[in-house]
Amino acid sequence: MANRIASVIQSFLGGAIIAVIVTVVHGESFPWVLGAGLLVVGAFLVSLRLLSDDRIITIAGSLGMLVTVLVLAQRSTGGSVLIAGNDAGNAWVIGASLLCGLASAWPHIPSNSAR
C-alpha cells in the first residue's frame, strides 16, 4: 500500500514538473517548442498508462499536470500571466487537457501472457 501511495505522489509531482517546464517555454518558437512539449506530455502519460496496472497513477499524473496549468494560468499579484490568451496559450491548455483525458480514459490492454 505504501508503494502505491508513493507511486501516486511521484506521478502527481512528475506531471506538475512537466507542466511547469512546458508552461514556461510554450510560447518560444511557436509552434515547435509547444509541439515538443505536447509530445513530452503525451509520452509521459502514455508511459504511466502502459506501465501501471490501473488508472489511478495516470489520473494522478494528469491531475498534477492540470492543477499546475490551472494555477499558472491565473493572473499574479503584479498582473503578469504565464499563459497568455493567444494561439500558443490556447493550444497548450487545450492540448494538455485533451491528452490528459485521453490517457486517463484509455482502456487497459492485457499483455500476451494474460490472454
N, CA, C and O atoms as a GROMACS GRO file, in nm:
protein
  460
    1MET      N    1   0.082  -0.119   0.000
    1MET     CA    2   0.000   0.000   0.000
    1MET      C    3   0.087   0.126   0.000
    1MET      O    4   0.056   0.224  -0.068
    2ALA      N    5   0.195   0.123   0.077
    2ALA     CA    6   0.284   0.239   0.081
    2ALA      C    7   0.350   0.261  -0.054
    2ALA      O    8   0.373   0.375  -0.094
    3ASN      N    9   0.380   0.152  -0.124
    3ASN     CA   10   0.440   0.162  -0.257
    3ASN      C   11   0.343   0.228  -0.355
    3ASN      O   12   0.384   0.308  -0.439
    4ARG      N   13   0.217   0.194  -0.344
    4ARG     CA   14   0.116   0.251  -0.433
    4ARG      C   15   0.097   0.401  -0.405
    4ARG      O   16   0.086   0.481  -0.498
    5ILE      N   17   0.095   0.438  -0.278
    5ILE     CA   18   0.082   0.580  -0.242
    5ILE      C   19   0.203   0.658  -0.292
    5ILE      O   20   0.188   0.770  -0.343
    6ALA      N   21   0.321   0.600  -0.278
    6ALA     CA   22   0.442   0.666  -0.328
    6ALA      C   23   0.437   0.683  -0.479
    6ALA      O   24   0.479   0.786  -0.532
    7SER      N   25   0.385   0.583  -0.550
    7SER     CA   26   0.374   0.592  -0.696
    7SER      C   27   0.276   0.701  -0.737
    7SER      O   28   0.300   0.773  -0.834
    8VAL      N   29   0.166   0.713  -0.665
    8VAL     CA   30   0.068   0.817  -0.696
    8VAL      C   31   0.128   0.956  -0.672
    8VAL      O   32   0.110   1.045  -0.755
    9ILE      N   33   0.199   0.973  -0.562
    9ILE     CA   34   0.262   1.102  -0.532
    9ILE      C   35   0.368   1.135  -0.636
    9ILE      O   36   0.378   1.249  -0.681
   10GLN      N   37   0.448   1.036  -0.673
   10GLN     CA   38   0.553   1.059  -0.773
   10GLN      C   39   0.495   1.096  -0.909
   10GLN      O   40   0.549   1.184  -0.976
   11SER      N   41   0.388   1.030  -0.949
   11SER     CA   42   0.329   1.063  -1.079
   11SER      C   43   0.264   1.202  -1.075
   11SER      O   44   0.269   1.275  -1.174
   12PHE      N   45   0.203   1.239  -0.962
   12PHE     CA   46   0.147   1.374  -0.948
   12PHE      C   47   0.257   1.478  -0.960
   12PHE      O   48   0.242   1.577  -1.032
   13LEU      N   49   0.368   1.457  -0.889
   13LEU     CA   50   0.479   1.552  -0.894
   13LEU      C   51   0.545   1.555  -1.031
   13LEU      O   52   0.585   1.661  -1.079
   14GLY      N   53   0.555   1.439  -1.096
   14GLY     CA   54   0.611   1.435  -1.231
   14GLY      C   55   0.526   1.515  -1.329
   14GLY      O   56   0.580   1.590  -1.410
   15GLY      N   57   0.395   1.499  -1.321
   15GLY     CA   58   0.306   1.578  -1.406
   15GLY      C   59   0.317   1.726  -1.378
   15GLY      O   60   0.314   1.808  -1.470
   16ALA      N   61   0.329   1.762  -1.251
   16ALA     CA   62   0.341   1.903  -1.214
   16ALA      C   63   0.472   1.962  -1.266
   16ALA      O   64   0.473   2.076  -1.315
   17ILE      N   65   0.580   1.888  -1.256
   17ILE     CA   66   0.710   1.938  -1.304
   17ILE      C   67   0.708   1.958  -1.454
   17ILE      O   68   0.756   2.060  -1.504
   18ILE      N   69   0.654   1.861  -1.527
   18ILE     CA   70   0.646   1.874  -1.673
   18ILE      C   71   0.558   1.993  -1.710
   18ILE      O   72   0.591   2.068  -1.802
   19ALA      N   73   0.447   2.011  -1.640
   19ALA     CA   74   0.357   2.124  -1.669
   19ALA      C   75   0.425   2.258  -1.644
   19ALA      O   76   0.406   2.351  -1.722
   20VAL      N   77   0.504   2.268  -1.538
   20VAL     CA   78   0.575   2.394  -1.511
   20VAL      C   79   0.673   2.424  -1.623
   20VAL      O   80   0.679   2.537  -1.672
   21ILE      N   81   0.751   2.325  -1.663
   21ILE     CA   82   0.852   2.347  -1.766
   21ILE      C   83   0.787   2.386  -1.899
   21ILE      O   84   0.829   2.483  -1.962
   22VAL      N   85   0.686   2.311  -1.941
   22VAL     CA   86   0.622   2.340  -2.070
   22VAL      C   87   0.547   2.473  -2.064
   22VAL      O   88   0.542   2.545  -2.164
   23THR      N   89   0.487   2.506  -1.951
   23THR     CA   90   0.416   2.634  -1.939
   23THR      C   91   0.512   2.751  -1.955
   23THR      O   92   0.479   2.851  -2.018
   24VAL      N   93   0.630   2.739  -1.898
   24VAL     CA   94   0.726   2.849  -1.906
   24VAL      C   95   0.778   2.867  -2.049
   24VAL      O   96   0.801   2.981  -2.091
   25VAL      N   97   0.796   2.759  -2.125
   25VAL     CA   98   0.860   2.770  -2.256
   25VAL      C   99   0.763   2.755  -2.374
   25VAL      O  100   0.807   2.759  -2.488
   26HIS      N  101   0.634   2.738  -2.350
   26HIS     CA  102   0.542   2.706  -2.459
   26HIS      C  103   0.531   2.815  -2.565
   26HIS      O  104   0.497   2.785  -2.680
   27GLY      N  105   0.557   2.938  -2.532
   27GLY     CA  106   0.544   3.047  -2.628
   27GLY      C  107   0.668   3.072  -2.713
   27GLY      O  108   0.662   3.149  -2.809
   28GLU      N  109   0.779   3.010  -2.679
   28GLU     CA  110   0.903   3.029  -2.755
   28GLU      C  111   0.898   2.950  -2.884
   28GLU      O  112   0.858   2.833  -2.884
   29SER      N  113   0.940   3.010  -2.993
   29SER     CA  114   0.948   2.945  -3.124
   29SER      C  115   0.821   2.868  -3.157
   29SER      O  116   0.826   2.751  -3.195
   30PHE      N  117   0.708   2.937  -3.143
   30PHE     CA  118   0.579   2.873  -3.173
   30PHE      C  119   0.579   2.828  -3.318
   30PHE      O  120   0.617   2.909  -3.402
   31PRO      N  121   0.540   2.709  -3.352
   31PRO     CA  122   0.478   2.602  -3.277
   31PRO      C  123   0.573   2.490  -3.239
   31PRO      O  124   0.528   2.388  -3.185
   32TRP      N  125   0.702   2.504  -3.264
   32TRP     CA  126   0.795   2.392  -3.244
   32TRP      C  127   0.811   2.353  -3.098
   32TRP      O  128   0.803   2.235  -3.065
   33VAL      N  129   0.832   2.448  -3.012
   33VAL     CA  130   0.851   2.417  -2.870
   33VAL      C  131   0.721   2.366  -2.809
   33VAL      O  132   0.723   2.274  -2.727
   34LEU      N  133   0.610   2.424  -2.848
   34LEU     CA  134   0.480   2.377  -2.800
   34LEU      C  135   0.454   2.234  -2.845
   34LEU      O  136   0.407   2.151  -2.767
   35GLY      N  137   0.485   2.204  -2.971
   35GLY     CA  138   0.469   2.067  -3.021
   35GLY      C  139   0.556   1.968  -2.947
   35GLY      O  140   0.513   1.858  -2.915
   36ALA      N  141   0.680   2.008  -2.920
   36ALA     CA  142   0.770   1.920  -2.844
   36ALA      C  143   0.720   1.903  -2.701
   36ALA      O  144   0.729   1.793  -2.645
   37GLY      N  145   0.667   2.009  -2.642
   37GLY     CA  146   0.612   2.000  -2.507
   37GLY      C  147   0.492   1.907  -2.500
   37GLY      O  148   0.480   1.827  -2.407
   38LEU      N  149   0.403   1.917  -2.598
   38LEU     CA  150   0.287   1.828  -2.602
   38LEU      C  151   0.330   1.684  -2.628
   38LEU      O  152   0.266   1.590  -2.580
   39LEU      N  153   0.436   1.666  -2.705
   39LEU     CA  154   0.490   1.531  -2.727
   39LEU      C  155   0.544   1.473  -2.596
   39LEU      O  156   0.523   1.355  -2.568
   40VAL      N  157   0.612   1.554  -2.517
   40VAL     CA  158   0.662   1.509  -2.387
   40VAL      C  159   0.546   1.475  -2.294
   40VAL      O  160   0.550   1.374  -2.223
   41VAL      N  161   0.443   1.558  -2.294
   41VAL     CA  162   0.324   1.532  -2.211
   41VAL      C  163   0.260   1.400  -2.252
   41VAL      O  164   0.226   1.318  -2.167
   42GLY      N  165   0.242   1.381  -2.382
   42GLY     CA  166   0.183   1.256  -2.430
   42GLY      C  167   0.267   1.135  -2.396
   42GLY      O  168   0.214   1.032  -2.355
   43ALA      N  169   0.398   1.146  -2.412
   43ALA     CA  170   0.487   1.034  -2.380
   43ALA      C  171   0.483   1.001  -2.231
   43ALA      O  172   0.482   0.884  -2.193
   44PHE      N  173   0.480   1.104  -2.148
   44PHE     CA  174   0.472   1.082  -2.003
   44PHE      C  175   0.344   1.010  -1.965
   44PHE      O  176   0.346   0.913  -1.889
   45LEU      N  177   0.232   1.058  -2.017
   45LEU     CA  178   0.103   0.999  -1.980
   45LEU      C  179   0.085   0.859  -2.037
   45LEU      O  180   0.031   0.771  -1.970
   46VAL      N  181   0.131   0.837  -2.160
   46VAL     CA  182   0.122   0.703  -2.218
   46VAL      C  183   0.210   0.606  -2.142
   46VAL      O  184   0.172   0.491  -2.120
   47SER      N  185   0.328   0.650  -2.102
   47SER     CA  186   0.416   0.560  -2.026
   47SER      C  187   0.354   0.526  -1.890
   47SER      O  188   0.365   0.412  -1.844
   48LEU      N  189   0.291   0.624  -1.826
   48LEU     CA  190   0.222   0.594  -1.700
   48LEU      C  191   0.111   0.493  -1.722
   48LEU      O  192   0.092   0.402  -1.642
   49ARG      N  193   0.037   0.510  -1.829
   49ARG     CA  194  -0.077   0.421  -1.857
   49ARG      C  195  -0.030   0.280  -1.891
   49ARG      O  196  -0.092   0.182  -1.848
   50LEU      N  197   0.078   0.269  -1.968
   50LEU     CA  198   0.125   0.137  -2.009
   50LEU      C  199   0.199   0.064  -1.898
   50LEU      O  200   0.195  -0.060  -1.893
   51LEU      N  201   0.265   0.136  -1.810
   51LEU     CA  202   0.345   0.072  -1.707
   51LEU      C  203   0.269   0.043  -1.579
   51LEU      O  204   0.316  -0.034  -1.495
   52SER      N  205   0.152   0.102  -1.562
   52SER     CA  206   0.076   0.077  -1.440
   52SER      C  207  -0.041  -0.016  -1.470
   52SER      O  208  -0.091  -0.022  -1.582
   53ASP      N  209  -0.083  -0.088  -1.368
   53ASP     CA  210  -0.192  -0.184  -1.385
   53ASP      C  211  -0.330  -0.119  -1.377
   53ASP      O  212  -0.428  -0.177  -1.422
   54ASP      N  213  -0.338   0.000  -1.322
   54ASP     CA  214  -0.466   0.066  -1.309
   54ASP      C  215  -0.455   0.213  -1.350
   54ASP      O  216  -0.346   0.261  -1.382
   55ARG      N  217  -0.567   0.280  -1.348
   55ARG     CA  218  -0.571   0.418  -1.396
   55ARG      C  219  -0.534   0.521  -1.291
   55ARG      O  220  -0.512   0.637  -1.325
   56ILE      N  221  -0.527   0.483  -1.166
   56ILE     CA  222  -0.509   0.582  -1.060
   56ILE      C  223  -0.376   0.657  -1.076
   56ILE      O  224  -0.368   0.776  -1.046
   57ILE      N  225  -0.273   0.588  -1.121
   57ILE     CA  226  -0.143   0.654  -1.138
   57ILE      C  227  -0.148   0.751  -1.255
   57ILE      O  228  -0.093   0.861  -1.247
   58THR      N  229  -0.213   0.711  -1.364
   58THR     CA  230  -0.228   0.800  -1.478
   58THR      C  231  -0.315   0.920  -1.443
   58THR      O  232  -0.286   1.033  -1.484
   59ILE      N  233  -0.420   0.897  -1.367
   59ILE     CA  234  -0.507   1.007  -1.326
   59ILE      C  235  -0.431   1.103  -1.233
   59ILE      O  236  -0.450   1.224  -1.240
   60ALA      N  237  -0.347   1.049  -1.146
   60ALA     CA  238  -0.267   1.135  -1.058
   60ALA      C  239  -0.170   1.221  -1.139
   60ALA      O  240  -0.156   1.340  -1.111
   61GLY      N  241  -0.105   1.163  -1.239
   61GLY     CA  242  -0.016   1.241  -1.325
   61GLY      C  243  -0.092   1.348  -1.402
   61GLY      O  244  -0.044   1.460  -1.418
   62SER      N  245  -0.211   1.312  -1.450
   62SER     CA  246  -0.295   1.408  -1.522
   62SER      C  247  -0.341   1.521  -1.430
   62SER      O  248  -0.340   1.638  -1.470
   63LEU      N  249  -0.381   1.486  -1.309
   63LEU     CA  250  -0.424   1.589  -1.214
   63LEU      C  251  -0.309   1.682  -1.176
   63LEU      O  252  -0.328   1.803  -1.164
   64GLY      N  253  -0.190   1.626  -1.158
   64GLY     CA  254  -0.074   1.710  -1.128
   64GLY      C  255  -0.048   1.809  -1.240
   64GLY      O  256  -0.015   1.925  -1.215
   65MET      N  257  -0.065   1.763  -1.362
   65MET     CA  258  -0.043   1.850  -1.477
   65MET      C  259  -0.153   1.956  -1.488
   65MET      O  260  -0.123   2.074  -1.505
   66LEU      N  261  -0.278   1.915  -1.477
   66LEU     CA  262  -0.388   2.009  -1.496
   66LEU      C  263  -0.399   2.111  -1.383
   66LEU      O  264  -0.430   2.227  -1.407
   67VAL      N  265  -0.374   2.068  -1.260
   67VAL     CA  266  -0.378   2.161  -1.147
   67VAL      C  267  -0.267   2.265  -1.162
   67VAL      O  268  -0.288   2.384  -1.135
   68THR      N  269  -0.150   2.221  -1.205
   68THR     CA  270  -0.039   2.315  -1.223
   68THR      C  271  -0.068   2.414  -1.335
   68THR      O  272  -0.041   2.533  -1.320
   69VAL      N  273  -0.124   2.366  -1.446
   69VAL     CA  274  -0.160   2.457  -1.555
   69VAL      C  275  -0.266   2.556  -1.508
   69VAL      O  276  -0.260   2.674  -1.541
   70LEU      N  277  -0.364   2.508  -1.431
   70LEU     CA  278  -0.468   2.597  -1.379
   70LEU      C  279  -0.409   2.705  -1.288
   70LEU      O  280  -0.446   2.822  -1.298
   71VAL      N  281  -0.319   2.666  -1.201
   71VAL     CA  282  -0.258   2.763  -1.109
   71VAL      C  283  -0.172   2.863  -1.186
   71VAL      O  284  -0.176   2.983  -1.157
   72LEU      N  285  -0.095   2.816  -1.282
   72LEU     CA  286  -0.007   2.905  -1.356
   72LEU      C  287  -0.081   2.992  -1.457
   72LEU      O  288  -0.026   3.090  -1.506
   73ALA      N  289  -0.205   2.958  -1.488
   73ALA     CA  290  -0.284   3.040  -1.581
   73ALA      C  291  -0.347   3.161  -1.512
   73ALA      O  292  -0.398   3.250  -1.580
   74GLN      N  293  -0.343   3.164  -1.381
   74GLN     CA  294  -0.403   3.275  -1.307
   74GLN      C  295  -0.315   3.399  -1.315
   74GLN      O  296  -0.193   3.389  -1.330
   75ARG      N  297  -0.377   3.513  -1.304
   75ARG     CA  298  -0.304   3.640  -1.304
   75ARG      C  299  -0.233   3.655  -1.169
   75ARG      O  300  -0.295   3.636  -1.064
   76SER      N  301  -0.105   3.690  -1.173
   76SER     CA  302  -0.029   3.706  -1.048
   76SER      C  303  -0.063   3.841  -0.984
   76SER      O  304  -0.137   3.921  -1.041
   77THR      N  305  -0.007   3.864  -0.866
   77THR     CA  306  -0.036   3.989  -0.796
   77THR      C  307   0.018   4.111  -0.871
   77THR      O  308  -0.036   4.220  -0.859
   78GLY      N  309   0.123   4.091  -0.948
   78GLY     CA  310   0.178   4.201  -1.027
   78GLY      C  311   0.106   4.222  -1.159
   78GLY      O  312   0.134   4.318  -1.230
   79GLY      N  313   0.014   4.133  -1.193
   79GLY     CA  314  -0.063   4.148  -1.315
   79GLY      C  315  -0.009   4.068  -1.433
   79GLY      O  316  -0.068   4.072  -1.541
   80SER      N  317   0.102   3.996  -1.414
   80SER     CA  318   0.157   3.919  -1.526
   80SER      C  319   0.089   3.783  -1.536
   80SER      O  320   0.038   3.730  -1.437
   81VAL      N  321   0.091   3.727  -1.657
   81VAL     CA  322   0.028   3.599  -1.685
   81VAL      C  323   0.128   3.512  -1.759
   81VAL      O  324   0.191   3.558  -1.855
   82LEU      N  325   0.143   3.386  -1.717
   82LEU     CA  326   0.234   3.295  -1.786
   82LEU      C  327   0.171   3.234  -1.911
   82LEU      O  328   0.240   3.209  -2.009
   83ILE      N  329   0.041   3.210  -1.906
   83ILE     CA  330  -0.029   3.153  -2.022
   83ILE      C  331  -0.118   3.262  -2.079
   83ILE      O  332  -0.226   3.290  -2.028
   84ALA      N  333  -0.070   3.323  -2.186
   84ALA     CA  334  -0.145   3.432  -2.248
   84ALA      C  335  -0.263   3.377  -2.326
   84ALA      O  336  -0.266   3.258  -2.359
   85GLY      N  337  -0.359   3.461  -2.354
   85GLY     CA  338  -0.477   3.420  -2.429
   85GLY      C  339  -0.456   3.428  -2.579
   85GLY      O  340  -0.541   3.479  -2.651
   86ASN      N  341  -0.342   3.378  -2.626
   86ASN     CA  342  -0.313   3.377  -2.769
   86ASN      C  343  -0.319   3.233  -2.822
   86ASN      O  344  -0.361   3.142  -2.750
   87ASP      N  345  -0.277   3.213  -2.946
   87ASP     CA  346  -0.283   3.079  -3.006
   87ASP      C  347  -0.198   2.978  -2.929
   87ASP      O  348  -0.242   2.865  -2.907
   88ALA      N  349  -0.079   3.018  -2.888
   88ALA     CA  350   0.009   2.926  -2.817
   88ALA      C  351  -0.050   2.889  -2.681
   88ALA      O  352  -0.047   2.772  -2.642
   89GLY      N  353  -0.102   2.985  -2.609
   89GLY     CA  354  -0.161   2.957  -2.478
   89GLY      C  355  -0.284   2.869  -2.488
   89GLY      O  356  -0.301   2.776  -2.410
   90ASN      N  357  -0.370   2.898  -2.585
   90ASN     CA  358  -0.490   2.816  -2.604
   90ASN      C  359  -0.453   2.675  -2.646
   90ASN      O  360  -0.512   2.578  -2.597
   91ALA      N  361  -0.357   2.661  -2.736
   91ALA     CA  362  -0.315   2.528  -2.781
   91ALA      C  363  -0.254   2.449  -2.666
   91ALA      O  364  -0.275   2.328  -2.657
   92TRP      N  365  -0.179   2.514  -2.578
   92TRP     CA  366  -0.118   2.445  -2.465
   92TRP      C  367  -0.224   2.396  -2.367
   92TRP      O  368  -0.221   2.280  -2.326
   93VAL      N  369  -0.318   2.481  -2.330
   93VAL     CA  370  -0.420   2.442  -2.233
   93VAL      C  371  -0.512   2.335  -2.290
   93VAL      O  372  -0.540   2.235  -2.224
   94ILE      N  373  -0.558   2.354  -2.412
   94ILE     CA  374  -0.650   2.256  -2.473
   94ILE      C  375  -0.577   2.126  -2.504
   94ILE      O  376  -0.631   2.018  -2.479
   95GLY      N  377  -0.455   2.135  -2.558
   95GLY     CA  378  -0.379   2.014  -2.590
   95GLY      C  379  -0.346   1.932  -2.467
   95GLY      O  380  -0.360   1.809  -2.468
   96ALA      N  381  -0.303   1.997  -2.360
   96ALA     CA  382  -0.271   1.924  -2.237
   96ALA      C  383  -0.396   1.861  -2.178
   96ALA      O  384  -0.392   1.748  -2.130
   97SER      N  385  -0.507   1.932  -2.181
   97SER     CA  386  -0.633   1.878  -2.128
   97SER      C  387  -0.680   1.757  -2.207
   97SER      O  388  -0.722   1.657  -2.149
   98LEU      N  389  -0.672   1.766  -2.338
   98LEU     CA  390  -0.714   1.653  -2.422
   98LEU      C  391  -0.624   1.531  -2.401
   98LEU      O  392  -0.673   1.419  -2.392
   99LEU      N  393  -0.494   1.554  -2.394
   99LEU     CA  394  -0.402   1.442  -2.372
   99LEU      C  395  -0.425   1.378  -2.236
   99LEU      O  396  -0.420   1.255  -2.223
  100CYS      N  397  -0.449   1.458  -2.134
  100CYS     CA  398  -0.477   1.403  -2.001
  100CYS      C  399  -0.606   1.322  -2.001
  100CYS      O  400  -0.612   1.214  -1.942
  101GLY      N  401  -0.708   1.372  -2.067
  101GLY     CA  402  -0.834   1.299  -2.074
  101GLY      C  403  -0.822   1.170  -2.153
  101GLY      O  404  -0.876   1.067  -2.112
  102LEU      N  405  -0.752   1.174  -2.265
  102LEU     CA  406  -0.733   1.054  -2.346
  102LEU      C  407  -0.654   0.947  -2.273
  102LEU      O  408  -0.692   0.830  -2.274
  103ALA      N  409  -0.546   0.987  -2.210
  103ALA     CA  410  -0.462   0.890  -2.139
  103ALA      C  411  -0.535   0.830  -2.020
  103ALA      O  412  -0.519   0.711  -1.991
  104SER      N  413  -0.615   0.909  -1.952
  104SER     CA  414  -0.688   0.857  -1.836
  104SER      C  415  -0.802   0.766  -1.876
  104SER      O  416  -0.835   0.672  -1.803
  105ALA      N  417  -0.863   0.791  -1.991
  105ALA     CA  418  -0.978   0.710  -2.034
  105ALA      C  419  -0.938   0.590  -2.119
  105ALA      O  420  -1.023   0.507  -2.151
  106TRP      N  421  -0.811   0.580  -2.156
  106TRP     CA  422  -0.767   0.472  -2.244
  106TRP      C  423  -0.788   0.337  -2.175
  106TRP      O  424  -0.753   0.322  -2.058
  107PRO      N  425  -0.845   0.239  -2.245
  107PRO     CA  426  -0.871   0.109  -2.180
  107PRO      C  427  -0.742   0.032  -2.155
  107PRO      O  428  -0.641   0.053  -2.221
  108HIS      N  429  -0.749  -0.057  -2.058
  108HIS     CA  430  -0.634  -0.141  -2.025
  108HIS      C  431  -0.622  -0.251  -2.130
  108HIS      O  432  -0.719  -0.322  -2.158
  109ILE      N  433  -0.505  -0.266  -2.187
  109ILE     CA  434  -0.480  -0.370  -2.286
  109ILE      C  435  -0.398  -0.478  -2.219
  109ILE      O  436  -0.284  -0.454  -2.180
  110PRO      N  437  -0.454  -0.599  -2.204
  110PRO     CA  438  -0.379  -0.705  -2.136
  110PRO      C  439  -0.259  -0.749  -2.219
  110PRO      O  440  -0.261  -0.744  -2.342
  111SER      N  441  -0.155  -0.791  -2.149
  111SER     CA  442  -0.035  -0.838  -2.219
  111SER      C  443  -0.062  -0.976  -2.279
  111SER      O  444  -0.164  -1.038  -2.251
  112ASN      N  445   0.030  -1.023  -2.362
  112ASN     CA  446   0.014  -1.153  -2.428
  112ASN      C  447   0.009  -1.267  -2.328
  112ASN      O  448  -0.061  -1.366  -2.351
  113SER      N  449   0.081  -1.256  -2.217
  113SER     CA  450   0.081  -1.363  -2.118
  113SER      C  451  -0.052  -1.371  -2.042
  113SER      O  452  -0.085  -1.476  -1.988
  114ALA      N  453  -0.127  -1.261  -2.038
  114ALA     CA  454  -0.254  -1.260  -1.966
  114ALA      C  455  -0.369  -1.312  -2.052
  114ALA      O  456  -0.477  -1.341  -2.000
  115ARG      N  457  -0.348  -1.324  -2.182
  115ARG     CA  458  -0.456  -1.368  -2.273
  115ARG      C  459  -0.474  -1.515  -2.270
  115ARG      O  460  -0.560  -1.568  -2.340
   0.00000   0.00000   0.00000
